[in-house]
Amino acid sequence: MSSAGTRERRLRWSLLVAAATTAMVLAVEAVLYFRMEEYLVKEIDGDLQEVLKLSEAALKASGSEAEARSALAGLAGGEGTPLTLRAEAPWRILVGHLAGRTSEGVGYPFRVRSAGAVTATLYLKSHGRRLRHQQLLILWTTLAAGLASWGIAWAASGRLFGPLEEAVRRESAFASTAAHEPRTPLTALTGEMEVALGQPRSGEEYRAVLSSALEEVRRLTALVNHLLFLARADAGQEKLAMGEVDVKGLLRELEEAFGPLAEEKGLTLMVETPSALSLRGDRVRLRQALANLLDNAIRHTVAGEVRLSASRTDGGVRLAVSDTGPGIPEAERARLFERFRRGEGSPGSGLGLAIVTWVAEAHGGRVSVEGAPGRGSVFSLRVPG
């Protein structure tokens, strides 16, 4: 999933959300508008009906047509008003039913209602203004809703598609590298066996070939185990078995396991820990993480010592592995914990530090590295304790 593809998906998704929101707002506004228009018409008809009743009473009380017209003019409010009243001849015929209709006038529509001999006409100038104001309100509300929803959707899509793109990228890189990594030991195995079978050899030569093949098989086994662990971890299938961990006992166990390996390389393995130190965690996974760090330190240290230590800190417990190896340039430290990231000339799978990172984060902690080229490295695993 490229950056351009992600941006296009974000844009489409944001436009879809904005269009849906705008359509819903417009539908609600349209319903309110037509209800308002209906209410205004009913309100006007009610007012006209009341005026017609007053007109009927005025006509009944009038003794002449002149008095009747004067009474009607007074009810209409005089010249210049939007309401006009007109009595049809004969003006005393007041029977009939109220009837209403809306017609178009010059510039504005008008509403007409009649009762018997009286017809009331009301020009809807203010009514039209109110409806136009409502139309403008609908327009601006709809535009504001569309822009706001697009902005919110765009911001939300960044949080949604950004991690998704990164996850897909990492998954793609992981799958590609995972498929490529076993090829090296398999190629070595195939070549050694083909050479060994090419002509008769002595038992010692066959023994050397089998010993080399066994080393490659061990590398493959470690690679497969690491891949399976990380696959289960990514799927959320790896769970920590939390309990009280005796840190001193854990470090002594690691000293017994890695002491001979360090001695074989002419290194000194030093273990430092307070007499009484414990933390709450998964002992098996913490041992696995420290074992990966110790294995890396011993493998990359030519002379000197490797030190395994533990100490209490304000935030918990710090487990550290330091060495007197070549150190790590600062430019490489940021990507050191990425999967399949190996140092130059390293024979490992490049997954050990990724597993250490998972163990640290699963415990609610973190892992870090310090040091400089020529001065060794210090890997620190900090976990709440």
C-alpha positions as CSV (number, residue, x, y, z in Angstrom):
1,M,0.0,0.0,0.0
2,S,1.8,3.1,-1.3
3,S,1.6,6.6,0.2
4,A,-0.3,7.8,-2.9
5,G,-2.7,4.9,-2.6
6,T,-3.3,5.6,1.1
7,R,-4.0,9.3,0.4
8,E,-6.4,8.4,-2.4
9,R,-8.3,6.0,0.0
10,R,-8.4,8.7,2.7
11,L,-9.8,11.2,0.2
12,R,-12.5,8.8,-1.0
13,W,-13.4,7.8,2.5
14,S,-13.6,11.4,3.7
15,L,-15.7,12.5,0.7
16,L,-18.1,9.6,1.3
17,V,-18.5,10.5,5.0
18,A,-18.9,14.2,4.1
19,A,-21.5,13.4,1.4
20,A,-23.5,11.1,3.7
21,T,-23.5,13.7,6.5
22,T,-24.5,16.5,4.1
23,A,-27.3,14.4,2.7
24,M,-28.6,13.6,6.2
25,V,-28.4,17.3,7.3
26,L,-30.1,18.4,4.1
27,A,-32.9,15.9,4.6
28,V,-33.5,17.0,8.1
29,E,-33.4,20.7,7.1
30,A,-35.8,20.0,4.2
31,V,-38.3,18.4,6.5
32,L,-38.1,21.3,8.9
33,Y,-38.4,23.8,6.1
34,F,-41.6,22.3,4.7
35,R,-43.1,21.9,8.1
36,M,-42.3,25.5,8.8
37,E,-43.9,26.6,5.5
38,E,-47.0,24.5,6.3
39,Y,-47.2,26.1,9.8
40,L,-46.9,29.6,8.4
41,V,-49.7,29.0,5.9
42,K,-51.9,27.6,8.7
43,E,-51.0,30.6,10.8
44,I,-51.9,33.0,8.0
45,D,-55.2,31.2,7.3
46,G,-56.1,31.4,11.0
47,D,-55.5,35.1,11.0
48,L,-57.5,35.6,7.9
49,Q,-60.4,33.6,9.3
50,E,-60.4,35.7,12.4
51,V,-60.4,38.9,10.2
52,L,-63.3,37.4,8.2
53,K,-65.3,36.8,11.4
54,L,-64.7,40.4,12.5
55,S,-65.7,41.5,9.0
56,E,-68.9,39.5,9.2
57,A,-69.8,41.1,12.5
58,A,-69.0,44.6,11.1
59,L,-71.2,44.1,8.1
60,K,-74.1,42.9,10.2
61,A,-73.8,46.0,12.3
62,S,-73.6,48.4,9.3
63,G,-76.7,50.2,8.1
64,S,-75.5,51.2,4.7
65,E,-72.9,50.1,2.1
66,A,-70.8,53.1,2.9
67,E,-70.6,52.1,6.6
68,A,-69.8,48.6,5.6
69,R,-66.9,49.6,3.4
70,S,-65.6,52.0,6.1
71,A,-65.8,49.2,8.7
72,L,-63.9,46.9,6.3
73,A,-61.2,49.5,5.6
74,G,-60.7,50.0,9.3
75,L,-60.3,46.2,9.9
76,A,-57.8,46.0,7.0
77,G,-55.7,48.7,8.6
78,G,-55.7,51.4,6.0
79,E,-53.8,51.9,2.8
80,G,-50.3,50.5,2.4
81,T,-51.0,47.4,4.5
82,P,-50.7,43.9,3.0
83,L,-54.3,43.0,4.0
84,T,-57.3,44.1,1.9
85,L,-60.9,43.4,2.5
86,R,-63.6,43.5,-0.2
87,A,-67.4,43.0,0.2
88,E,-69.1,41.6,-2.8
89,A,-72.6,42.9,-3.7
90,P,-75.0,42.3,-2.3
91,W,-72.9,43.1,0.8
92,R,-75.4,41.7,3.3
93,I,-75.2,38.1,1.9
94,L,-72.9,36.6,4.5
95,V,-73.7,32.8,4.2
96,G,-71.1,30.4,2.8
97,H,-68.0,28.5,3.8
98,L,-64.4,29.7,4.2
99,A,-62.2,28.9,1.3
100,G,-58.5,29.6,1.0
101,R,-56.0,29.6,-1.8
102,T,-52.5,31.0,-2.6
103,S,-51.9,32.9,-5.8
104,E,-48.9,34.7,-7.3
105,G,-48.9,38.5,-7.2
106,V,-46.4,41.0,-8.5
107,G,-43.1,40.2,-6.7
108,Y,-44.7,38.3,-3.8
109,P,-47.5,35.7,-3.6
110,F,-50.7,36.5,-1.8
111,R,-53.2,34.4,0.2
112,V,-57.0,34.7,-0.5
113,R,-59.8,33.6,1.8
114,S,-63.5,34.3,1.5
115,A,-66.6,34.0,3.7
116,G,-69.9,34.8,2.0
117,A,-69.7,38.3,0.7
118,V,-66.3,39.2,2.1
119,T,-63.0,38.3,0.5
120,A,-59.7,38.8,2.4
121,T,-56.4,39.1,0.5
122,L,-53.1,39.1,2.3
123,Y,-49.8,39.7,0.5
124,L,-47.2,37.3,1.8
125,K,-44.2,39.6,1.7
126,S,-43.0,38.9,5.3
127,H,-43.8,35.3,4.8
128,G,-41.6,35.2,1.8
129,R,-38.8,36.9,3.6
130,R,-39.0,34.3,6.4
131,L,-38.8,31.5,4.0
132,R,-35.9,33.0,2.1
133,H,-34.0,33.4,5.4
134,Q,-34.8,29.8,6.2
135,Q,-33.5,28.7,2.8
136,L,-30.2,30.7,3.4
137,L,-29.9,29.1,6.8
138,I,-30.4,25.6,5.2
139,L,-27.7,26.4,2.7
140,W,-25.1,27.6,5.2
141,T,-25.9,24.9,7.7
142,T,-25.5,22.2,5.0
143,L,-22.2,23.7,3.7
144,A,-20.9,24.0,7.3
145,A,-21.9,20.4,8.1
146,G,-20.3,19.1,4.9
147,L,-17.0,20.9,5.5
148,A,-16.9,20.0,9.2
149,S,-17.7,16.3,8.5
150,W,-15.0,16.2,5.7
151,G,-12.4,17.8,8.1
152,I,-13.3,15.4,10.9
153,A,-13.3,12.4,8.5
154,W,-9.9,13.4,7.0
155,A,-8.4,13.7,10.5
156,A,-9.9,10.4,11.6
157,S,-8.8,8.7,8.4
158,G,-5.2,9.7,9.1
159,R,-5.3,7.8,12.4
160,L,-7.1,4.9,10.7
161,F,-5.1,4.5,7.5
162,G,-1.7,5.6,8.8
163,P,-1.2,2.6,11.2
164,L,-2.9,0.3,8.6
165,E,-0.4,1.4,5.9
166,E,2.5,0.8,8.4
167,A,1.1,-2.6,9.4
168,V,0.7,-3.7,5.8
169,R,4.2,-2.4,5.0
170,R,5.7,-4.3,7.9
171,E,3.8,-7.4,7.1
172,S,4.9,-7.3,3.5
173,A,8.5,-6.8,4.5
174,F,8.2,-9.5,7.1
175,A,6.7,-12.0,4.7
176,S,9.3,-11.2,2.0
177,T,12.3,-11.5,4.4
178,A,10.9,-14.6,6.1
179,A,10.6,-16.3,2.7
180,H,14.2,-15.2,1.8
181,E,16.0,-15.9,5.1
182,P,15.8,-19.8,5.0
183,R,17.4,-19.8,1.6
184,T,20.9,-19.1,2.9
185,P,21.2,-22.0,5.3
186,L,19.3,-24.3,2.9
187,T,21.7,-23.4,0.1
188,A,24.7,-24.0,2.3
189,L,23.2,-27.4,3.4
190,T,22.6,-28.4,-0.2
191,G,26.0,-27.4,-1.4
192,E,27.9,-29.2,1.4
193,M,25.9,-32.4,0.9
194,E,26.4,-32.3,-2.9
195,V,30.1,-31.8,-2.4
196,A,30.3,-34.6,0.2
197,L,28.4,-37.0,-2.1
198,G,30.4,-36.1,-5.2
199,Q,33.2,-38.7,-4.3
200,P,34.1,-41.1,-1.6
201,R,35.4,-39.5,1.5
202,S,36.8,-40.5,4.8
203,G,34.8,-40.8,8.0
204,E,36.4,-37.7,9.4
205,E,35.4,-35.7,6.3
206,Y,31.9,-36.9,6.5
207,R,31.9,-36.0,10.2
208,A,32.9,-32.5,9.4
209,V,30.2,-32.2,6.8
210,L,27.6,-33.5,9.2
211,S,28.8,-31.1,11.9
212,S,28.5,-28.1,9.5
213,A,25.1,-29.3,8.4
214,L,24.0,-29.6,12.0
215,E,25.0,-26.0,12.6
216,E,22.9,-24.9,9.6
217,V,19.9,-26.9,10.8
218,R,20.2,-25.3,14.2
219,R,20.1,-21.9,12.6
220,L,17.0,-22.9,10.6
221,T,15.4,-24.2,13.8
222,A,16.1,-21.0,15.7
223,L,14.8,-18.9,12.7
224,V,11.6,-21.0,12.5
225,N,11.0,-20.8,16.3
226,H,11.5,-17.0,16.2
227,L,9.1,-16.6,13.2
228,L,6.5,-18.7,14.9
229,F,6.8,-16.8,18.2
230,L,6.4,-13.4,16.4
231,A,3.5,-14.7,14.3
232,R,1.7,-15.8,17.4
233,A,2.6,-12.5,19.2
234,D,1.2,-10.5,16.2
235,A,-2.0,-12.5,16.3
236,G,-2.4,-11.9,20.0
237,Q,-2.0,-15.6,20.8
238,E,1.0,-15.1,23.1
239,K,0.0,-14.5,26.6
240,L,2.2,-13.8,29.6
241,A,2.1,-16.1,32.6
242,M,2.5,-13.5,35.3
243,G,3.9,-14.3,38.6
244,E,6.6,-13.3,41.2
245,V,10.0,-13.6,39.6
246,D,13.2,-14.0,41.8
247,V,15.6,-11.8,39.8
248,K,18.7,-13.2,41.5
249,G,17.8,-16.8,40.7
250,L,16.9,-15.9,37.1
251,L,20.3,-14.2,36.6
252,R,22.2,-17.1,38.2
253,E,20.4,-19.5,35.9
254,L,21.5,-17.5,32.9
255,E,25.1,-17.4,34.2
256,E,25.2,-21.2,34.3
257,A,23.8,-21.4,30.8
258,F,26.0,-18.9,29.1
259,G,29.1,-19.1,31.3
260,P,30.6,-21.9,29.2
261,L,29.9,-20.2,25.9
262,A,31.6,-17.0,27.2
263,E,34.6,-19.0,28.5
264,E,34.9,-20.8,25.2
265,K,35.4,-17.4,23.6
266,G,37.9,-16.3,26.3
267,L,35.4,-13.8,27.8
268,T,34.4,-13.2,31.4
269,L,30.7,-13.3,32.2
270,M,30.0,-11.1,35.3
271,V,26.6,-11.2,37.1
272,E,25.6,-8.4,39.4
273,T,22.3,-8.3,41.3
274,P,21.0,-7.2,44.8
275,S,20.5,-10.1,47.2
276,A,16.7,-9.5,47.4
277,L,15.2,-8.3,44.2
278,S,11.9,-9.5,42.7
279,L,9.4,-8.3,40.1
280,R,6.1,-9.4,38.8
281,G,6.3,-10.8,35.3
282,D,6.6,-13.9,33.0
283,R,9.8,-15.7,34.1
284,V,10.0,-17.7,30.8
285,R,9.7,-14.7,28.6
286,L,12.1,-12.6,30.6
287,R,14.6,-15.4,30.5
288,Q,14.1,-15.6,26.7
289,A,14.7,-11.8,26.3
290,L,17.8,-11.8,28.5
291,A,19.1,-14.9,26.7
292,N,18.8,-13.2,23.3
293,L,20.7,-10.1,24.7
294,L,23.4,-12.3,26.2
295,D,23.8,-14.4,23.0
296,N,24.2,-11.2,21.0
297,A,26.7,-9.7,23.4
298,I,28.9,-12.8,23.6
299,R,28.8,-13.3,19.8
300,H,29.9,-9.7,19.1
301,T,32.5,-9.3,21.8
302,V,36.0,-10.4,20.8
303,A,37.8,-9.7,24.1
304,G,37.0,-8.5,27.5
305,E,33.8,-9.2,29.4
306,V,30.0,-9.4,29.3
307,R,28.1,-8.1,32.3
308,L,24.6,-9.1,33.3
309,S,23.1,-6.9,36.0
310,A,19.8,-6.0,37.7
311,S,18.9,-3.0,39.8
312,R,15.9,-1.3,41.4
313,T,14.8,2.0,39.7
314,D,12.0,4.5,40.4
315,G,9.8,2.9,37.7
316,G,10.5,-0.7,38.5
317,V,13.5,-3.0,37.7
318,R,16.3,-2.5,35.2
319,L,17.8,-5.6,33.6
320,A,21.0,-4.8,31.7
321,V,23.5,-6.6,29.5
322,S,26.7,-4.8,28.7
323,D,29.8,-5.8,26.7
324,T,33.2,-4.6,25.6
325,G,32.4,-5.2,21.9
326,P,32.8,-2.9,19.0
327,G,29.7,-0.8,19.9
328,I,26.9,0.4,17.7
329,P,26.9,3.6,15.7
330,E,24.2,6.1,16.7
331,A,22.8,6.1,13.2
332,E,22.0,2.4,13.4
333,R,20.4,2.4,16.9
334,A,17.0,3.7,15.7
335,R,16.4,0.7,13.5
336,L,18.3,-1.8,15.6
337,F,15.1,-3.4,17.0
338,E,13.4,-3.8,13.6
339,R,12.7,-7.4,12.5
340,F,15.5,-9.0,10.4
341,R,17.7,-6.0,11.1
342,R,21.2,-7.4,11.6
343,G,24.6,-5.8,12.3
344,E,27.2,-6.1,9.7
345,G,28.7,-9.7,9.6
346,S,26.2,-10.9,12.2
347,P,25.2,-14.6,11.6
348,G,21.9,-14.3,13.5
349,S,18.3,-14.1,12.2
350,G,17.7,-10.5,13.0
351,L,14.7,-11.5,15.1
352,G,16.3,-11.7,18.6
353,L,16.0,-8.0,19.4
354,A,12.4,-7.9,18.0
355,I,11.5,-10.6,20.5
356,V,13.2,-8.6,23.3
357,T,11.1,-5.6,22.3
358,W,7.9,-7.6,22.4
359,V,8.7,-9.0,25.8
360,A,9.5,-5.6,27.2
361,E,6.3,-4.0,25.8
362,A,4.1,-6.9,26.9
363,H,5.3,-6.3,30.4
364,G,4.5,-2.6,30.1
365,G,8.2,-1.7,29.8
366,R,10.7,-0.8,27.2
367,V,14.1,-1.7,25.8
368,S,16.9,0.7,25.0
369,V,20.6,0.6,23.9
370,E,23.5,2.9,24.8
371,G,27.1,3.0,24.0
372,A,29.4,4.2,21.2
373,P,31.7,2.7,18.6
374,G,34.8,1.2,20.3
375,R,33.3,1.5,23.8
376,G,30.9,-1.4,23.8
377,S,27.1,-1.5,24.2
378,V,24.6,-1.6,27.0
379,F,21.1,-3.0,26.4
380,S,18.6,-2.2,29.1
381,L,15.3,-3.9,29.7
382,R,13.1,-1.9,32.0
383,V,9.9,-3.5,33.4
384,P,7.5,-2.3,36.1
385,G,8.2,-4.1,39.3
